[in-house]
Amino acid sequence: MTTIQVTLPDDLARKATEAGLLSAAAIQEMLREQLRRRAGESLREMWSLMPDEVLTPEIEQEVAEAVQAYRAEQRSRRGG
C-alpha cells in the first residue's frame, strides 16, 4: 500500500471533506474512474487513426465486449 500526501487549497479541502471525497475509498474510486476514462480515450484515439476498412462494426463490437468483460472482471476482483 502506498501513502501519498496532497496539498490543496483550504476551501477545496473543506468542501471535498464535507462531500466525503477525501476518504481512501473515494479517492481510489476516482483514480480508477480516471484510469478507465483515459484508457477509453486512448482506445478511441487509436481507432480514429485506423483506416475505416480495418475497424469493421464486427471488430468494434468484439473490442467493446472485451472491454466490458475486462471491466466486469475488475469489479468482481474489487468486490463491487
Secondary structure, DSSP 8 states (H G I E B T S, - for coil): ---------HHHHHHHHHTTTTSHHHHHHHHHHHHHHHHHHHHHHHHHHS-TTTS-HHHHHHHHHHHHHHHHHHHHHHT-
